[in-house]
């Protein structure tokens, strides 16, 4: 006769193996350099070439997705805000999707401000991805360094839920048999 202890141990082991497999398999990479001149101010935004692989767990993790420089140049234009979208390819687990980075720059006499809005949540198979917004102001001409961060987490695959429900069904079956 099957004991509850053995059923629970088997179910726990199966779920742990599935979870470990999901967390170890997911990687993210970007390998496209991008440079933009922000007209009419002539400021320059440079997103550096990034190509890396990092493990993604099921707990949401904040990662440094990409580095950049915001080069502020002298400008005689009146104060204004310039909004623009940079589309960049992101690859996670071999799935490539184009992600929009929504930037805006506020050009002013006192300081230029670079702002990135929070990105939309994008699903790459079982991985959830979202860029995190920031805003930085600089009151001096020249190069200003920044980091684009993203929040990523693995979403359990349907097979994980199927395994859990099968285990619960097995537990119910064993409990019913014991009562009979």
Short mmCIF file of the C-alpha atoms (twelve columns), coordinates in Angstrom:
data_MODEL
# 
_entry.id   MODEL 
# 
loop_
_atom_site.group_PDB 
_atom_site.id 
_atom_site.type_symbol 
_atom_site.label_atom_id 
_atom_site.label_alt_id 
_atom_site.label_comp_id 
_atom_site.label_asym_id 
_atom_site.label_seq_id 
_atom_site.Cartn_x 
_atom_site.Cartn_y 
_atom_site.Cartn_z 
_atom_site.pdbx_PDB_model_num 
ATOM 1   C CA . UNK A 1   0.000   0.000  0.000   1 
ATOM 2   C CA . UNK A 2   1.222   3.507  -0.822  1 
ATOM 3   C CA . UNK A 3   1.972   5.743  2.147   1 
ATOM 4   C CA . UNK A 4   1.335   9.486  2.295   1 
ATOM 5   C CA . UNK A 5   4.962   10.030 3.244   1 
ATOM 6   C CA . UNK A 6   6.194   8.413  0.010   1 
ATOM 7   C CA . UNK A 7   3.653   10.281 -2.128  1 
ATOM 8   C CA . UNK A 8   4.579   13.659 -0.588  1 
ATOM 9   C CA . UNK A 9   8.289   12.953 -0.936  1 
ATOM 10  C CA . UNK A 10  7.903   11.995 -4.620  1 
ATOM 11  C CA . UNK A 11  5.736   15.018 -5.372  1 
ATOM 12  C CA . UNK A 12  8.156   17.390 -3.595  1 
ATOM 13  C CA . UNK A 13  11.135  15.936 -5.445  1 
ATOM 14  C CA . UNK A 14  9.397   16.256 -8.837  1 
ATOM 15  C CA . UNK A 15  8.431   19.901 -8.223  1 
ATOM 16  C CA . UNK A 16  11.957  20.755 -6.977  1 
ATOM 17  C CA . UNK A 17  13.511  19.198 -10.090 1 
ATOM 18  C CA . UNK A 18  11.153  21.086 -12.410 1 
ATOM 19  C CA . UNK A 19  11.805  24.383 -10.618 1 
ATOM 20  C CA . UNK A 20  15.592  23.913 -10.693 1 
ATOM 21  C CA . UNK A 21  15.438  23.058 -14.385 1 
ATOM 22  C CA . UNK A 22  13.482  26.223 -15.231 1 
ATOM 23  C CA . UNK A 23  15.814  28.505 -13.256 1 
ATOM 24  C CA . UNK A 24  19.027  27.094 -14.732 1 
ATOM 25  C CA . UNK A 25  17.959  27.118 -18.378 1 
ATOM 26  C CA . UNK A 26  16.949  30.760 -18.922 1 
ATOM 27  C CA . UNK A 27  19.435  33.316 -20.292 1 
ATOM 28  C CA . UNK A 28  19.129  36.830 -21.703 1 
ATOM 29  C CA . UNK A 29  21.305  38.640 -24.230 1 
ATOM 30  C CA . UNK A 30  21.527  41.886 -26.215 1 
ATOM 31  C CA . UNK A 31  24.210  42.479 -28.803 1 
ATOM 32  C CA . UNK A 32  23.148  45.553 -30.779 1 
ATOM 33  C CA . UNK A 33  25.039  48.849 -30.333 1 
ATOM 34  C CA . UNK A 34  22.893  51.962 -30.763 1 
ATOM 35  C CA . UNK A 35  23.740  55.663 -31.075 1 
ATOM 36  C CA . UNK A 36  21.220  58.482 -31.515 1 
ATOM 37  C CA . UNK A 37  21.610  62.189 -32.047 1 
ATOM 38  C CA . UNK A 38  18.771  63.977 -30.284 1 
ATOM 39  C CA . UNK A 39  17.725  66.690 -32.672 1 
ATOM 40  C CA . UNK A 40  17.473  69.653 -32.631 1 
ATOM 41  C CA . UNK A 41  19.599  69.778 -29.444 1 
ATOM 42  C CA . UNK A 42  22.559  67.783 -30.868 1 
ATOM 43  C CA . UNK A 43  22.821  65.845 -27.582 1 
ATOM 44  C CA . UNK A 44  23.855  62.231 -28.202 1 
ATOM 45  C CA . UNK A 45  22.504  59.073 -26.562 1 
ATOM 46  C CA . UNK A 46  24.704  55.984 -26.859 1 
ATOM 47  C CA . UNK A 47  23.581  52.511 -25.782 1 
ATOM 48  C CA . UNK A 48  26.647  50.300 -25.441 1 
ATOM 49  C CA . UNK A 49  27.058  46.884 -27.028 1 
ATOM 50  C CA . UNK A 50  25.978  44.288 -24.489 1 
ATOM 51  C CA . UNK A 51  26.203  40.543 -24.891 1 
ATOM 52  C CA . UNK A 52  25.843  38.468 -21.757 1 
ATOM 53  C CA . UNK A 53  24.086  35.464 -20.336 1 
ATOM 54  C CA . UNK A 54  22.710  35.454 -16.834 1 
ATOM 55  C CA . UNK A 55  20.544  32.903 -15.042 1 
ATOM 56  C CA . UNK A 56  16.923  33.899 -14.503 1 
ATOM 57  C CA . UNK A 57  15.079  32.574 -11.447 1 
ATOM 58  C CA . UNK A 58  11.383  32.445 -10.663 1 
ATOM 59  C CA . UNK A 59  11.712  35.314 -8.176  1 
ATOM 60  C CA . UNK A 60  11.638  38.675 -10.020 1 
ATOM 61  C CA . UNK A 61  15.226  39.868 -10.377 1 
ATOM 62  C CA . UNK A 62  16.495  43.340 -11.251 1 
ATOM 63  C CA . UNK A 63  19.413  43.108 -13.700 1 
ATOM 64  C CA . UNK A 64  21.647  45.720 -15.323 1 
ATOM 65  C CA . UNK A 65  20.427  45.236 -18.876 1 
ATOM 66  C CA . UNK A 66  22.447  47.822 -20.733 1 
ATOM 67  C CA . UNK A 67  24.909  50.652 -20.151 1 
ATOM 68  C CA . UNK A 68  24.821  54.006 -21.870 1 
ATOM 69  C CA . UNK A 69  26.157  57.515 -22.127 1 
ATOM 70  C CA . UNK A 70  24.221  60.736 -22.525 1 
ATOM 71  C CA . UNK A 71  26.527  63.283 -24.134 1 
ATOM 72  C CA . UNK A 72  25.286  66.846 -23.549 1 
ATOM 73  C CA . UNK A 73  26.456  69.467 -26.004 1 
ATOM 74  C CA . UNK A 74  26.018  73.223 -25.999 1 
ATOM 75  C CA . UNK A 75  22.709  74.124 -27.595 1 
ATOM 76  C CA . UNK A 76  21.098  77.449 -28.426 1 
ATOM 77  C CA . UNK A 77  17.571  76.054 -28.828 1 
ATOM 78  C CA . UNK A 78  14.808  77.217 -26.471 1 
ATOM 79  C CA . UNK A 79  13.675  74.969 -23.610 1 
ATOM 80  C CA . UNK A 80  11.747  71.945 -24.879 1 
ATOM 81  C CA . UNK A 81  11.060  68.249 -24.337 1 
ATOM 82  C CA . UNK A 82  11.937  65.735 -27.038 1 
ATOM 83  C CA . UNK A 83  10.345  62.271 -26.904 1 
ATOM 84  C CA . UNK A 84  11.547  59.314 -28.955 1 
ATOM 85  C CA . UNK A 85  11.381  55.512 -29.040 1 
ATOM 86  C CA . UNK A 86  14.345  53.183 -29.534 1 
ATOM 87  C CA . UNK A 87  13.433  49.674 -30.671 1 
ATOM 88  C CA . UNK A 88  15.976  47.054 -29.693 1 
ATOM 89  C CA . UNK A 89  16.113  43.286 -30.146 1 
ATOM 90  C CA . UNK A 90  16.241  41.271 -26.925 1 
ATOM 91  C CA . UNK A 91  16.910  37.523 -26.990 1 
ATOM 92  C CA . UNK A 92  15.869  35.225 -24.150 1 
ATOM 93  C CA . UNK A 93  16.212  31.446 -24.531 1 
ATOM 94  C CA . UNK A 94  16.611  31.776 -28.290 1 
ATOM 95  C CA . UNK A 95  13.387  33.816 -28.653 1 
ATOM 96  C CA . UNK A 96  14.055  37.283 -30.105 1 
ATOM 97  C CA . UNK A 97  11.535  40.101 -29.746 1 
ATOM 98  C CA . UNK A 98  11.755  43.821 -30.363 1 
ATOM 99  C CA . UNK A 99  11.362  45.832 -27.154 1 
ATOM 100 C CA . UNK A 100 10.569  49.565 -27.194 1 
ATOM 101 C CA . UNK A 101 12.613  51.906 -24.977 1 
ATOM 102 C CA . UNK A 102 10.619  55.132 -24.495 1 
ATOM 103 C CA . UNK A 103 13.042  57.986 -23.812 1 
ATOM 104 C CA . UNK A 104 12.454  61.683 -23.400 1 
ATOM 105 C CA . UNK A 105 14.923  64.498 -22.939 1 
ATOM 106 C CA . UNK A 106 14.138  67.827 -21.401 1 
ATOM 107 C CA . UNK A 107 16.476  70.471 -22.796 1 
ATOM 108 C CA . UNK A 108 16.746  73.488 -20.504 1 
ATOM 109 C CA . UNK A 109 19.169  76.308 -19.763 1 
ATOM 110 C CA . UNK A 110 19.896  75.003 -16.254 1 
ATOM 111 C CA . UNK A 111 20.099  71.253 -16.897 1 
ATOM 112 C CA . UNK A 112 19.332  68.554 -19.466 1 
ATOM 113 C CA . UNK A 113 17.276  65.610 -18.190 1 
ATOM 114 C CA . UNK A 114 17.164  62.099 -19.663 1 
ATOM 115 C CA . UNK A 115 14.126  59.984 -18.749 1 
ATOM 116 C CA . UNK A 116 13.263  56.364 -19.584 1 
ATOM 117 C CA . UNK A 117 9.641   55.316 -18.997 1 
ATOM 118 C CA . UNK A 118 8.812   51.893 -17.544 1 
ATOM 119 C CA . UNK A 119 8.522   49.409 -20.381 1 
ATOM 120 C CA . UNK A 120 5.627   47.119 -21.140 1 
ATOM 121 C CA . UNK A 121 5.775   43.568 -19.768 1 
ATOM 122 C CA . UNK A 122 6.900   41.254 -22.586 1 
ATOM 123 C CA . UNK A 123 6.662   37.453 -22.428 1 
ATOM 124 C CA . UNK A 124 9.519   35.404 -23.903 1 
ATOM 125 C CA . UNK A 125 8.093   31.907 -23.573 1 
ATOM 126 C CA . UNK A 126 8.180   31.286 -19.826 1 
ATOM 127 C CA . UNK A 127 10.146  34.474 -18.988 1 
ATOM 128 C CA . UNK A 128 8.526   37.798 -18.066 1 
ATOM 129 C CA . UNK A 129 10.586  40.908 -18.991 1 
ATOM 130 C CA . UNK A 130 10.100  44.628 -18.224 1 
ATOM 131 C CA . UNK A 131 12.499  47.577 -18.433 1 
ATOM 132 C CA . UNK A 132 12.501  49.820 -15.352 1 
ATOM 133 C CA . UNK A 133 12.275  53.576 -15.848 1 
ATOM 134 C CA . UNK A 134 14.676  56.196 -14.532 1 
ATOM 135 C CA . UNK A 135 15.288  59.925 -14.728 1 
ATOM 136 C CA . UNK A 136 18.624  61.665 -14.451 1 
ATOM 137 C CA . UNK A 137 19.531  65.320 -14.683 1 
ATOM 138 C CA . UNK A 138 22.911  66.787 -15.586 1 
ATOM 139 C CA . UNK A 139 23.865  70.440 -15.424 1 
ATOM 140 C CA . UNK A 140 27.255  70.119 -17.089 1 
ATOM 141 C CA . UNK A 141 28.265  69.559 -20.684 1 
ATOM 142 C CA . UNK A 142 29.946  66.300 -21.608 1 
ATOM 143 C CA . UNK A 143 29.493  62.603 -21.035 1 
ATOM 144 C CA . UNK A 144 27.066  61.255 -18.402 1 
ATOM 145 C CA . UNK A 145 26.913  57.514 -17.657 1 
ATOM 146 C CA . UNK A 146 23.664  55.634 -16.955 1 
ATOM 147 C CA . UNK A 147 22.377  52.062 -16.619 1 
ATOM 148 C CA . UNK A 148 19.166  50.596 -18.033 1 
ATOM 149 C CA . UNK A 149 17.742  47.967 -15.708 1 
ATOM 150 C CA . UNK A 150 15.134  45.297 -16.371 1 
ATOM 151 C CA . UNK A 151 13.071  43.094 -14.115 1 
ATOM 152 C CA . UNK A 152 12.967  39.474 -15.264 1 
ATOM 153 C CA . UNK A 153 11.434  36.334 -13.806 1 
ATOM 154 C CA . UNK A 154 10.670  32.844 -15.011 1 
ATOM 155 C CA . UNK A 155 6.997   31.927 -15.029 1 
ATOM 156 C CA . UNK A 156 6.297   28.255 -14.282 1 
ATOM 157 C CA . UNK A 157 5.534   26.325 -17.456 1 
ATOM 158 C CA . UNK A 158 2.221   24.494 -17.899 1 
ATOM 159 C CA . UNK A 159 4.015   21.182 -17.323 1 
ATOM 160 C CA . UNK A 160 4.807   22.286 -13.771 1 
ATOM 161 C CA . UNK A 161 1.137   22.903 -13.040 1 
ATOM 162 C CA . UNK A 162 0.175   19.610 -14.704 1 
ATOM 163 C CA . UNK A 163 2.640   17.763 -12.473 1 
ATOM 164 C CA . UNK A 164 1.277   19.510 -9.371  1 
ATOM 165 C CA . UNK A 165 -2.362  18.699 -10.224 1 
ATOM 166 C CA . UNK A 166 -1.452  15.090 -11.046 1 
ATOM 167 C CA . UNK A 167 0.190   14.791 -7.629  1 
ATOM 168 C CA . UNK A 168 -2.824  16.288 -5.882  1 
ATOM 169 C CA . UNK A 169 -5.093  13.871 -7.785  1 
ATOM 170 C CA . UNK A 170 -2.910  10.983 -6.698  1 
ATOM 171 C CA . UNK A 171 -3.114  12.148 -3.090  1 
ATOM 172 C CA . UNK A 172 -6.920  12.346 -3.300  1 
ATOM 173 C CA . UNK A 173 -7.063  8.857  -4.839  1 
ATOM 174 C CA . UNK A 174 -4.878  7.377  -2.071  1 
ATOM 175 C CA . UNK A 175 -6.918  9.125  0.635   1 
ATOM 176 C CA . UNK A 176 -10.187 7.830  -0.846  1 
ATOM 177 C CA . UNK A 177 -8.820  4.299  -1.045  1 
ATOM 178 C CA . UNK A 178 -7.706  4.392  2.569   1 
ATOM 179 C CA . UNK A 179 -11.218 5.376  3.693   1 
ATOM 180 C CA . UNK A 180 -12.814 2.523  1.739   1 
# 
